[in-house]
């Protein structure tokens, strides 16, 4: 899985990687945190609102309970008032008697004046001799058919709360209804104490949320919204409140908008029926402030993200622009333009890459030059080897004919007893065969020394006692590979130029020894030597760049071949004193493959 993810990321463009990274480390976490904080802020606001509404309901319930305790207390006092029993049950003979009785019983009016919690008191009593003065009333048929009247008559001493119409004012009020038993007269009446609706509404007006007090029939008896007073729950689309079985909260919809509703059932004073305190609030009004804060925070976060996006885009454009410049120059180099260099500001990683790129291009140029120089050296050494071969083949018109002729001479000399002549002819043939077989490769030191030995043996036959030679070769050096014809020409030079003009003859010595990591070769003679001026001329000829015309294998040829094969620090070293002889030496590394040209020499 990780491998596939890494491969997928590696295949994305740099811009895409940056924006994916930005989304993963910034945008997505911010969105997740934003959604979490938004929901949490709204939840906290809703919880706080619900706590506040619950506190409001409790407060309304407490204050309303204190208010309703007044009519409860009045009803209790009146139900045990003997004076009321006398006034309600007395049979009056004249109107003046009724008026005087009412004047003598001012308690109803006194209670209304004393307590602002009530608006009026009514007593319905079946006494045909009384007069209706809006305090003492005879129940007519319309009253006796009312449900509240029937309920009250059927109960004994239990109060009920109903939203009924006042016959005098024509207004509806929350009323305490209670049956009063007149035990002495064995009669009864219905006491109605009307609650002061304005006072009740004042309690609700102090609440910040919409609050209703509803009777058991669903009538709104008090509200802090005047337009709902007197209506039913169905009129204001709160039918769901009728079905509410507990405290809540309940989710409801009013006029298509979501609301939260709390319902508190209440039986004031142990009443027969219940009152309900309903408080509801609009969800939109509660989350309005959190939404404003969220909108402000979202705007700030969006501005920050846009700023971050623009900054990333700006820096990414700078980054990709520099990378594209580097890529274009790399493409130029790939097409063969090794002169392409890039000027890149900055010391960051891209600047370092640009500098390393320029350094790489310079190294490639240097390497190309070295390769070209190596090819030139290889070509030159091949030309030198071919020159040797061509010069050696000057008399090679028909080598088989020449070898056959030498072999015939050798056999003829041998049959006639001229063994020394036969030996010389054999050595000459062997030497010529080795020289003709020498190409551009390398041969062992042992093979080269065999050629040297053959040459010296032939010259010994020629000069007889005038020539003496000595070969000192370290046996461990025999397998070492060296360029062909690298020692024999030096020996030939010593014989020809060192001894040819010496009547008394001379000595040629060849010494080959191993010195740590090098092979040391020294060819010396005790001939006439070389003057200082001639020595300087020879050294100048050895170091000149171009070949002069030459018809034989000379010292310069060997010197150049050594340098081409092993490096410019190698070559011939000459030392000579007139009258004492000449010494020519050179050394070669035992691991000659360290040089580029040597790899070609070994083919």
Backbone torsions as a table, in degrees:
resi	resn	phi	psi	omega
1	UNK	NA	-47.4	179.2
2	UNK	-62.7	-38.7	179.8
3	UNK	-64.0	-42.9	178.7
4	UNK	-65.6	-38.1	178.5
5	UNK	-64.6	-44.2	179.1
6	UNK	-63.9	-42.4	178.5
7	UNK	-62.9	-40.2	178.5
8	UNK	-64.2	-42.2	179.0
9	UNK	-66.4	-38.1	-179.5
10	UNK	-67.4	-24.0	-179.8
11	UNK	-84.1	-10.2	-179.9
12	UNK	-79.6	150.5	174.2
13	UNK	-69.2	159.2	-175.7
14	UNK	-61.2	-41.4	179.1
15	UNK	-62.6	-43.2	-180.0
16	UNK	-63.1	-40.5	178.1
17	UNK	-60.6	-43.8	-179.1
18	UNK	-62.7	-45.0	-177.0
19	UNK	-71.7	-34.3	174.4
20	UNK	-64.0	-42.8	178.2
21	UNK	-64.5	-41.1	178.1
22	UNK	-61.3	-43.1	178.7
23	UNK	-64.3	-39.6	-176.3
24	UNK	-73.3	-41.1	-173.6
25	UNK	-94.7	-14.4	-176.7
26	UNK	-126.7	-60.4	-170.6
27	UNK	-65.7	-53.0	-177.5
28	UNK	-63.3	-46.7	176.4
29	UNK	-59.7	-39.8	179.1
30	UNK	-63.7	-42.6	178.7
31	UNK	-63.7	-42.9	179.4
32	UNK	-62.9	-47.3	178.9
33	UNK	-63.6	-40.8	179.7
34	UNK	-61.7	-45.4	179.0
35	UNK	-63.8	-42.8	-179.9
36	UNK	-63.2	-47.6	-178.8
37	UNK	-66.2	-36.8	178.6
38	UNK	-62.3	-50.7	179.4
39	UNK	-63.5	-37.4	-179.6
40	UNK	-69.0	-40.3	178.9
41	UNK	-64.8	-43.0	177.5
42	UNK	-64.9	-40.3	179.2
43	UNK	-63.7	-43.2	179.3
44	UNK	-63.4	-41.6	178.4
45	UNK	-63.3	-40.5	179.8
46	UNK	-68.1	-41.5	178.1
47	UNK	-62.9	-43.0	178.6
48	UNK	-63.1	-41.1	178.9
49	UNK	-64.0	-42.1	179.3
50	UNK	-65.1	-39.2	176.9
51	UNK	-63.9	-41.4	179.8
52	UNK	-66.2	-42.2	179.2
53	UNK	-63.9	-42.6	178.9
54	UNK	-61.5	-41.2	176.8
55	UNK	-65.3	-38.3	178.1
56	UNK	-62.7	-43.8	179.8
57	UNK	-61.5	-44.0	178.6
58	UNK	-63.2	-39.5	-179.8
59	UNK	-66.9	-43.7	178.0
60	UNK	-61.9	-42.9	179.7
61	UNK	-61.4	-41.7	-179.3
62	UNK	-67.2	-48.0	-176.8
63	UNK	-69.8	-38.0	177.7
64	UNK	-67.8	-37.4	176.8
65	UNK	-61.0	-41.5	177.6
66	UNK	-62.9	-38.1	179.8
67	UNK	-68.8	-42.2	-177.2
68	UNK	-75.1	-15.2	175.6
69	UNK	-66.4	-23.8	179.7
70	UNK	-66.5	-54.9	177.3
71	UNK	-63.7	-30.5	176.5
72	UNK	-62.8	-44.9	-179.3
73	UNK	-66.3	-40.2	179.1
74	UNK	-63.2	-43.2	-179.2
75	UNK	-64.6	-36.6	179.2
76	UNK	-65.8	-43.0	-178.9
77	UNK	-66.7	-41.2	-178.7
78	UNK	-69.4	-34.7	-179.2
79	UNK	-66.8	-14.9	179.8
80	UNK	-115.6	19.0	-177.6
81	UNK	-94.9	114.0	-179.2
82	UNK	-69.3	-32.9	178.5
83	UNK	-62.5	-40.0	176.8
84	UNK	-63.9	-40.8	179.4
85	UNK	-60.6	-41.2	179.6
86	UNK	-66.5	-43.6	-177.0
87	UNK	-68.3	-32.8	-175.3
88	UNK	-81.7	-27.8	-172.7
89	UNK	-107.3	-7.2	-178.9
90	UNK	-66.9	141.1	176.3
91	UNK	-93.0	112.0	-175.8
92	UNK	-89.6	141.3	-177.7
93	UNK	-96.2	-22.4	-179.6
94	UNK	-144.6	168.6	179.8
95	UNK	-67.5	-36.9	-178.7
96	UNK	-63.9	-34.1	176.6
97	UNK	-63.2	-39.3	179.8
98	UNK	-66.2	-43.6	-177.5
99	UNK	-65.0	-42.6	179.3
100	UNK	-64.8	-37.6	178.8
101	UNK	-65.3	-40.2	179.3
102	UNK	-66.8	-35.7	-178.9
103	UNK	-68.8	-34.2	-179.3
104	UNK	-77.1	-11.8	178.7
105	UNK	-121.9	82.5	-178.3
106	UNK	-93.1	15.0	-171.4
107	UNK	-60.8	-39.7	-179.0
108	UNK	-59.0	-46.3	-177.9
109	UNK	-68.3	-36.7	-179.7
110	UNK	-65.0	-42.4	178.4
111	UNK	-61.0	-41.5	-179.2
112	UNK	-65.0	-40.3	179.2
113	UNK	-71.5	-32.1	-176.5
114	UNK	-79.6	-37.1	-175.3
115	UNK	-113.8	119.5	177.8
116	UNK	-76.9	-11.0	-179.1
117	UNK	-72.1	-18.0	-179.6
118	UNK	-118.0	153.7	179.8
119	UNK	-108.3	-27.9	179.2
120	UNK	-166.5	163.6	177.5
121	UNK	-132.1	133.9	179.2
122	UNK	-128.0	145.4	174.1
123	UNK	-130.5	117.0	176.3
124	UNK	-93.6	119.4	-177.1
125	UNK	-139.7	142.1	-177.5
126	UNK	-88.2	82.2	179.4
127	UNK	-135.1	106.4	-175.0
128	UNK	-68.0	-12.6	-176.5
129	UNK	-91.6	-5.5	-178.7
130	UNK	-86.2	164.4	176.1
131	UNK	-111.0	142.5	177.7
132	UNK	-76.1	110.5	177.4
133	UNK	-118.9	23.0	-179.4
134	UNK	69.2	6.1	171.7
135	UNK	-118.7	-49.2	171.8
136	UNK	-105.4	122.8	-174.9
137	UNK	-131.9	143.7	172.5
138	UNK	-91.7	125.7	-179.0
139	UNK	-70.1	121.2	175.5
140	UNK	-88.2	-175.6	-175.3
141	UNK	-63.9	-36.4	-178.9
142	UNK	-65.1	-31.8	179.9
143	UNK	-77.2	-45.9	-176.7
144	UNK	-64.2	-19.2	178.9
145	UNK	-87.3	-8.3	179.9
146	UNK	-68.4	143.2	-177.8
147	UNK	-63.2	-38.7	-178.4
148	UNK	-64.9	-33.7	-179.5
149	UNK	-70.5	-45.4	-179.9
150	UNK	-62.5	-43.2	-180.0
151	UNK	-61.6	-44.2	-178.8
152	UNK	-64.6	-39.1	179.8
153	UNK	-67.3	-29.9	-177.8
154	UNK	-79.7	-16.1	-178.3
155	UNK	-101.3	166.4	179.3
156	UNK	-128.0	111.3	176.0
157	UNK	65.8	3.4	175.9
158	UNK	-90.8	135.6	-179.1
159	UNK	-89.8	157.1	172.8
160	UNK	-138.3	156.7	-179.5
161	UNK	-117.7	122.7	-178.7
162	UNK	-137.1	151.7	177.4
163	UNK	-97.5	99.1	-173.6
164	UNK	-124.1	164.0	-178.2
165	UNK	-88.4	134.4	177.1
166	UNK	-82.8	127.7	-175.4
167	UNK	-66.3	-28.6	-176.7
168	UNK	-81.0	-53.2	-176.6
169	UNK	-85.8	-19.9	-176.5
170	UNK	76.5	4.0	-179.3
171	UNK	-97.2	153.6	177.4
172	UNK	-89.6	140.5	179.7
173	UNK	-139.5	154.4	168.0
174	UNK	-75.0	123.0	-172.8
175	UNK	-125.8	139.9	170.9
176	UNK	-87.4	126.7	-178.0
177	UNK	-119.9	128.6	-175.2
178	UNK	-146.8	138.0	175.3
179	UNK	-82.4	129.0	179.5
180	UNK	-108.5	122.2	179.8
181	UNK	-94.6	121.2	174.2
182	UNK	-97.3	94.7	-169.5
183	UNK	-68.6	-35.4	-179.0
184	UNK	-66.6	-41.9	-177.3
185	UNK	-89.8	-7.4	-177.3
186	UNK	54.8	42.5	176.6
187	UNK	-127.7	178.8	179.1
188	UNK	-149.9	163.0	176.5
189	UNK	-146.3	168.2	179.5
190	UNK	-110.6	116.6	178.8
191	UNK	-92.0	128.7	178.3
192	UNK	-121.6	119.3	176.4
193	UNK	-113.4	113.1	-178.1
194	UNK	-83.7	127.3	178.4
195	UNK	-78.1	142.2	178.2
196	UNK	-69.5	106.5	-176.0
197	UNK	-63.4	-38.3	-179.9
198	UNK	-62.9	-41.8	179.4
199	UNK	-64.9	-39.1	178.5
200	UNK	-66.3	-40.6	178.3
201	UNK	-67.3	-33.1	178.3
202	UNK	-61.6	-35.6	176.9
203	UNK	-62.2	-43.5	-178.3
204	UNK	-73.2	-29.7	-178.3
205	UNK	-64.1	-19.2	179.7
206	UNK	-80.5	-4.9	-179.5
207	UNK	-92.6	142.9	-177.8
208	UNK	-79.5	-24.5	179.6
209	UNK	-101.7	158.5	178.8
210	UNK	-66.4	124.2	-175.4
211	UNK	-131.4	136.2	-178.8
212	UNK	-127.6	148.3	167.5
213	UNK	-115.5	123.7	-171.5
214	UNK	-124.0	138.3	175.8
215	UNK	-82.7	-178.0	-173.8
216	UNK	-67.1	-21.1	179.9
217	UNK	-88.9	1.0	178.2
218	UNK	89.5	9.3	177.0
219	UNK	-81.2	137.6	179.1
220	UNK	-84.4	109.4	-175.6
221	UNK	-92.7	-19.9	177.2
222	UNK	-155.3	147.2	-177.8
223	UNK	-161.9	149.9	173.0
224	UNK	-90.9	12.0	169.4
225	UNK	-122.1	107.0	-173.2
226	UNK	-58.4	-30.8	-176.0
227	UNK	-71.1	-15.1	179.2
228	UNK	-96.5	-9.1	-176.0
229	UNK	-65.9	130.9	179.5
230	UNK	89.1	-10.4	179.1
231	UNK	-87.6	172.2	175.4
232	UNK	-101.3	166.4	178.0
233	UNK	-61.3	-33.3	178.1
234	UNK	-66.1	-32.4	-179.8
235	UNK	-65.3	-30.6	-178.5
236	UNK	-108.9	22.9	174.5
237	UNK	59.7	41.0	176.1
238	UNK	-119.0	38.7	179.3
239	UNK	-58.7	-29.7	-177.7
240	UNK	-63.4	-22.9	179.1
241	UNK	-67.7	-28.6	178.2
242	UNK	-65.2	-32.9	-177.2
243	UNK	-88.8	-4.9	-178.0
244	UNK	-66.1	125.4	-175.5
245	UNK	-100.5	-10.0	-176.4
246	UNK	-141.6	-163.5	-175.6
247	UNK	-73.6	-34.6	-177.6
248	UNK	103.0	-160.6	8.2
249	UNK	-79.0	157.3	178.2
250	UNK	-117.4	143.4	174.0
251	UNK	-92.2	120.6	-180.0
252	UNK	-130.7	168.3	178.1
253	UNK	-124.1	126.2	178.3
254	UNK	-124.0	119.2	-178.1
255	UNK	54.4	37.3	177.2
256	UNK	79.3	6.0	-178.5
257	UNK	-114.8	144.2	-178.9
258	UNK	-75.6	137.7	177.9
259	UNK	-133.1	158.6	170.5
260	UNK	-111.3	139.2	-175.5
261	UNK	-133.6	135.4	172.4
262	UNK	-116.1	138.3	-177.3
263	UNK	-127.5	131.9	178.4
264	UNK	-126.7	111.1	175.8
265	UNK	-77.2	141.5	-170.8
266	UNK	-149.9	133.8	176.4
267	UNK	-115.5	86.6	-176.8
268	UNK	-63.8	128.8	177.6
269	UNK	63.6	26.5	-179.6
270	UNK	65.5	37.5	-176.0
271	UNK	-68.2	163.0	179.9
272	UNK	-66.4	-43.6	179.2
273	UNK	-111.9	-180.0	-172.5
274	UNK	-114.7	158.8	165.9
275	UNK	-113.8	152.2	-179.5
276	UNK	-124.9	128.9	173.0
277	UNK	-99.3	118.9	-177.9
278	UNK	-116.6	125.8	175.4
279	UNK	-124.8	132.4	-179.4
280	UNK	-140.5	154.5	179.2
281	UNK	-144.8	153.2	178.5
282	UNK	-77.9	130.1	177.5
283	UNK	-60.8	-36.6	-179.1
284	UNK	-63.1	-38.3	-179.5
285	UNK	-68.7	-32.2	-179.8
286	UNK	-73.9	-43.8	-176.7
287	UNK	-86.1	2.5	-179.4
288	UNK	-62.1	-47.4	179.8
289	UNK	-67.4	-47.3	174.1
290	UNK	-58.1	-38.4	179.1
291	UNK	-64.1	-37.7	178.1
292	UNK	-64.8	-43.7	178.2
293	UNK	-64.5	-41.6	179.4
294	UNK	-64.1	-41.6	179.2
295	UNK	-62.8	-42.4	178.7
296	UNK	-64.4	-46.2	178.6
297	UNK	-63.3	-39.5	179.1
298	UNK	-63.8	-38.5	178.4
299	UNK	-64.3	-43.0	179.0
300	UNK	-64.5	-44.7	-179.5
301	UNK	-65.1	-41.9	179.0
302	UNK	-62.7	-41.7	178.0
303	UNK	-62.8	-41.2	178.7
304	UNK	-64.9	-41.3	179.4
305	UNK	-66.5	-40.3	178.1
306	UNK	-64.3	-42.3	177.8
307	UNK	-62.3	-43.9	178.0
308	UNK	-62.7	-41.3	178.8
309	UNK	-61.3	-44.2	-179.6
310	UNK	-66.1	-40.7	178.9
311	UNK	-64.6	-43.3	178.4
312	UNK	-62.1	-43.3	179.6
313	UNK	-61.7	-41.6	-179.7
314	UNK	-63.8	-50.8	-179.3
315	UNK	-65.4	-36.2	178.7
316	UNK	-65.9	-37.8	177.7
317	UNK	-64.0	-42.6	176.3
318	UNK	-62.0	-43.4	-177.7
319	UNK	-65.2	-50.7	-178.3
320	UNK	-66.7	-32.8	177.4
321	UNK	-61.9	-43.4	179.2
322	UNK	-67.7	-39.7	178.8
323	UNK	-64.9	-40.0	178.3
324	UNK	-64.0	-39.8	176.5
325	UNK	-59.9	-44.9	178.6
326	UNK	-63.5	-40.0	-179.9
327	UNK	-64.1	-40.9	178.8
328	UNK	-62.1	-41.7	179.1
329	UNK	-68.8	-35.2	175.6
330	UNK	-63.6	-39.7	178.1
331	UNK	-63.7	-38.3	177.7
332	UNK	-61.9	-43.8	178.8
333	UNK	-64.3	-37.9	179.9
334	UNK	-63.1	-29.0	178.7
335	UNK	-84.5	-0.9	176.1
336	UNK	107.5	0.3	179.3
337	UNK	-85.1	88.0	-176.8
338	UNK	-81.3	1.2	176.3
339	UNK	-93.1	2.7	-177.3
340	UNK	-77.1	120.4	173.8
341	UNK	-127.1	156.9	-175.7
342	UNK	-125.0	136.4	175.0
343	UNK	-101.3	111.7	-175.8
344	UNK	-125.1	123.2	178.3
345	UNK	-77.1	160.9	174.4
346	UNK	95.2	155.5	179.6
347	UNK	-115.2	20.7	178.2
348	UNK	-79.5	-169.6	-176.4
349	UNK	-62.4	-37.2	179.7
350	UNK	-68.4	-40.4	175.5
351	UNK	-60.7	-40.5	176.8
352	UNK	-64.0	-41.2	177.0
353	UNK	-60.8	-41.4	179.7
354	UNK	-62.3	-44.2	178.5
355	UNK	-65.3	-40.5	176.9
356	UNK	-65.8	-34.3	176.7
357	UNK	-63.3	-46.7	178.4
358	UNK	-61.4	-40.8	177.5
359	UNK	-63.6	-39.5	179.0
360	UNK	-64.2	-42.3	179.5
361	UNK	-62.7	-41.8	177.6
362	UNK	-63.0	-40.8	178.7
363	UNK	-64.8	-37.8	177.9
364	UNK	-64.5	-43.4	177.4
365	UNK	-59.3	-45.8	179.1
366	UNK	-62.9	-40.8	179.4
367	UNK	-64.9	-40.9	177.3
368	UNK	-61.2	-42.1	177.7
369	UNK	-62.9	-40.7	178.5
370	UNK	-65.0	-39.8	178.5
371	UNK	-63.9	-43.8	178.0
372	UNK	-61.6	-42.8	178.4
373	UNK	-64.6	-39.3	178.1
374	UNK	-63.0	-42.4	177.9
375	UNK	-63.3	-39.2	178.5
376	UNK	-64.2	-40.9	178.9
377	UNK	-65.9	-39.9	179.0
378	UNK	-63.5	-42.5	178.1
379	UNK	-62.8	-41.2	-178.9
380	UNK	-64.3	-41.6	-178.7
381	UNK	-69.3	-34.2	176.0
382	UNK	-65.6	-38.1	177.2
383	UNK	-64.2	-39.8	178.8
384	UNK	-63.3	-43.9	179.5
385	UNK	-63.7	-40.5	179.2
386	UNK	-66.2	-34.4	178.2
387	UNK	-61.6	-43.0	177.6
388	UNK	-60.9	-44.5	-176.6
389	UNK	-65.1	-40.5	179.8
390	UNK	-66.0	-40.9	179.7
391	UNK	-68.2	-34.1	178.1
392	UNK	-71.1	-24.5	-177.4
393	UNK	-94.6	10.8	-179.3
394	UNK	-58.6	-35.6	-180.0
395	UNK	-102.8	16.0	-174.3
396	UNK	-97.4	49.1	179.4
397	UNK	-64.2	-45.5	177.3
398	UNK	-143.3	87.2	-173.5
399	UNK	-60.9	-36.6	179.2
400	UNK	-64.2	-38.7	177.4
401	UNK	-63.7	-42.9	-178.7
402	UNK	-64.4	-46.9	-179.2
403	UNK	-64.4	-39.8	178.7
404	UNK	-64.1	-38.8	179.4
405	UNK	-65.7	-44.0	178.5
406	UNK	-63.5	-38.7	179.2
407	UNK	-65.7	-36.6	177.6
408	UNK	-65.6	-42.4	178.9
409	UNK	-62.2	-44.2	-178.7
410	UNK	-61.4	-43.1	-178.8
411	UNK	-67.8	-38.2	179.1
412	UNK	-64.0	-44.4	179.3
413	UNK	-64.4	-38.2	-178.6
414	UNK	-66.9	-41.3	-179.5
415	UNK	-68.2	-24.5	179.4
416	UNK	-93.7	5.7	175.6
417	UNK	86.3	9.4	179.3
418	UNK	-92.3	73.3	-175.5
419	UNK	-67.5	-33.4	179.9
420	UNK	-67.4	-38.5	178.2
421	UNK	-67.5	-42.0	178.9
422	UNK	-60.5	-40.3	179.8
423	UNK	-64.6	-42.4	-179.5
424	UNK	-64.2	-43.5	179.1
425	UNK	-62.5	-39.2	178.7
426	UNK	-63.7	-44.5	178.9
427	UNK	-64.2	-38.2	179.5
428	UNK	-64.7	-42.7	178.3
429	UNK	-64.8	-42.0	179.0
430	UNK	-62.9	-41.9	-178.6
431	UNK	-66.1	-43.8	-179.3
432	UNK	-66.4	-37.0	178.4
433	UNK	-63.8	-42.8	178.8
434	UNK	-64.1	-40.3	-179.7
435	UNK	-65.6	-39.5	-179.5
436	UNK	-70.5	-30.1	179.8
437	UNK	-80.5	-13.6	-178.3
438	UNK	-69.5	124.7	178.2
439	UNK	-114.8	-142.9	-178.4
440	UNK	-93.3	2.6	-179.0
441	UNK	-87.5	-162.0	179.3
442	UNK	-116.0	153.9	179.2
443	UNK	-126.4	166.6	178.9
444	UNK	-75.8	154.6	177.6
445	UNK	-60.8	-35.0	179.6
446	UNK	-60.7	-42.6	179.3
447	UNK	-65.1	-41.0	179.2
448	UNK	-62.9	-41.7	-178.9
449	UNK	-68.9	-29.0	174.2
450	UNK	-63.3	-41.2	177.2
451	UNK	-62.6	-43.9	179.2
452	UNK	-60.4	-44.5	-178.7
453	UNK	-64.2	-39.7	177.5
454	UNK	-63.2	-44.0	-178.9
455	UNK	-61.8	-47.8	-178.7
456	UNK	-64.8	-34.8	178.2
457	UNK	-64.4	-40.3	178.8
458	UNK	-64.8	-45.1	-179.2
459	UNK	-67.1	-32.4	176.5
460	UNK	-62.6	-39.5	176.2
461	UNK	-62.9	-35.0	-177.1
462	UNK	-73.4	-50.5	-173.4
463	UNK	-92.7	-9.6	178.9
464	UNK	58.1	-123.1	-174.1
465	UNK	-77.2	-9.8	-179.8
466	UNK	-71.7	-20.1	-177.7
467	UNK	-115.8	128.4	172.3
468	UNK	-126.3	145.4	179.7
469	UNK	-143.7	160.4	-177.6
470	UNK	-144.2	130.3	179.8
471	UNK	-115.9	118.1	177.4
472	UNK	-119.1	102.9	-175.5
473	UNK	-123.7	129.3	175.0
474	UNK	-68.5	121.4	-177.6
475	UNK	-58.1	-28.6	-179.1
476	UNK	-70.4	-14.6	-178.7
477	UNK	-88.2	-6.9	-175.6
478	UNK	-57.8	-40.9	-176.5
479	UNK	-77.3	-10.4	-175.2
480	UNK	-64.7	134.2	-179.8
481	UNK	-88.4	134.5	178.5
482	UNK	-137.1	162.8	175.1
483	UNK	-61.9	145.6	-178.4
484	UNK	-70.4	154.5	176.6
485	UNK	53.0	46.6	-179.8
486	UNK	-106.2	-19.9	179.8
487	UNK	-109.0	-40.6	-176.4
488	UNK	-57.1	-42.6	177.9
489	UNK	-63.1	-31.5	178.3
490	UNK	-68.3	-39.9	177.1
491	UNK	-64.3	-42.6	178.6
492	UNK	-61.5	-39.1	178.4
493	UNK	-63.7	-40.4	179.5
494	UNK	-66.5	-37.4	-179.1
495	UNK	-70.0	-47.7	-173.6
496	UNK	-71.1	-53.2	-172.9
497	UNK	-87.6	-16.8	-178.1
498	UNK	-98.4	-29.4	-172.3
499	UNK	-119.5	-14.6	-170.8
500	UNK	-61.6	-35.6	-178.3
501	UNK	-97.3	10.2	179.1
502	UNK	-99.0	114.3	-176.8
503	UNK	-67.0	-36.9	-177.2
504	UNK	-80.8	-4.6	178.5
505	UNK	85.6	-170.6	-177.9
506	UNK	-170.1	-175.3	-174.9
507	UNK	-121.2	134.5	172.7
508	UNK	-116.3	128.0	-177.3
509	UNK	-123.2	133.4	175.5
510	UNK	-119.0	121.2	-179.8
511	UNK	-121.5	126.9	177.9
512	UNK	-126.2	120.9	-179.2
513	UNK	-141.5	158.5	178.2
514	UNK	-95.0	128.2	177.4
515	UNK	-123.1	92.1	179.6
516	UNK	54.9	-101.5	-175.6
517	UNK	-102.3	12.3	-177.4
518	UNK	-132.2	157.5	172.5
519	UNK	-106.3	120.9	-176.6
520	UNK	-104.4	128.3	179.5
521	UNK	-122.3	126.7	-179.6
522	UNK	-128.3	124.3	176.3
523	UNK	-117.3	118.8	-176.7
524	UNK	-133.2	156.1	176.0
525	UNK	-142.1	165.3	179.0
526	UNK	-112.5	38.7	-177.4
527	UNK	-80.3	-154.3	-173.6
528	UNK	-70.0	-22.9	-179.5
529	UNK	83.9	-179.3	-175.5
530	UNK	-128.3	135.6	177.9
531	UNK	-69.0	164.0	-177.8
532	UNK	-65.0	-39.9	-179.3
533	UNK	-66.1	-41.5	178.7
534	UNK	-67.1	-35.8	178.9
535	UNK	-63.3	-42.7	178.5
536	UNK	-63.8	-38.5	179.0
537	UNK	-65.1	-41.7	178.8
538	UNK	-63.3	-43.4	-179.5
539	UNK	-64.5	-36.2	177.0
540	UNK	-65.8	-40.7	178.3
541	UNK	-64.8	-35.9	179.2
542	UNK	-64.3	-34.2	-173.5
543	UNK	-95.0	-5.0	-178.9
544	UNK	-69.7	151.5	-172.4
545	UNK	-77.4	-36.7	-176.0
546	UNK	-103.3	148.2	178.2
547	UNK	-76.0	135.7	169.4
548	UNK	-84.6	166.8	180.0
549	UNK	-71.3	131.1	-177.6
550	UNK	-146.8	146.3	-179.5
551	UNK	-111.1	1.9	177.7
552	UNK	-137.3	174.4	179.6
553	UNK	-81.6	113.7	-174.5
554	UNK	-110.6	-180.0	179.7
555	UNK	-63.8	-38.0	-177.5
556	UNK	-62.2	-37.1	179.2
557	UNK	-58.9	-44.9	179.9
558	UNK	-67.5	-42.1	-179.0
559	UNK	-60.3	-46.5	-178.8
560	UNK	-66.8	-40.5	179.7
561	UNK	-62.3	-39.3	176.8
562	UNK	-63.2	-43.3	-179.5
563	UNK	-68.7	-39.4	179.0
564	UNK	-66.3	-34.0	-176.0
565	UNK	-81.4	-42.5	-170.8
566	UNK	-114.6	-11.8	179.1
567	UNK	122.9	160.8	-175.3
568	UNK	-66.5	-18.7	-179.8
569	UNK	-78.8	-7.1	179.3
570	UNK	-103.2	163.9	179.6
571	UNK	150.2	-169.6	-177.4
572	UNK	-83.7	144.1	172.0
573	UNK	-120.1	128.8	-176.8
574	UNK	-115.6	140.1	174.7
575	UNK	-143.7	133.3	-176.7
576	UNK	-156.7	147.6	172.3
577	UNK	-132.3	126.6	179.4
578	UNK	-54.7	130.2	178.9
579	UNK	88.6	-9.7	-177.9
580	UNK	-118.9	-13.0	177.3
581	UNK	111.5	-176.7	-175.0
582	UNK	-133.0	144.9	177.0
583	UNK	-127.6	126.1	176.6
584	UNK	-119.5	129.9	-177.8
585	UNK	-139.7	159.6	172.1
586	UNK	-156.1	160.9	176.4
587	UNK	-134.7	148.2	179.3
588	UNK	-131.7	149.4	179.0
589	UNK	-72.2	144.8	178.9
590	UNK	-68.1	-28.8	177.2
591	UNK	-108.6	76.2	-175.0
592	UNK	-71.5	-10.8	-178.7
593	UNK	-74.3	3.3	176.1
594	UNK	-71.4	-17.5	-178.5
595	UNK	-100.0	144.0	-176.9
596	UNK	-61.1	-41.8	-175.7
597	UNK	-69.4	-23.2	-178.0
598	UNK	-70.9	-30.0	178.6
599	UNK	-62.7	-32.6	177.8
600	UNK	-77.9	-30.7	-178.8
601	UNK	-69.6	-24.6	-176.4
602	UNK	-86.6	4.2	-178.9
603	UNK	-74.4	NA	NA
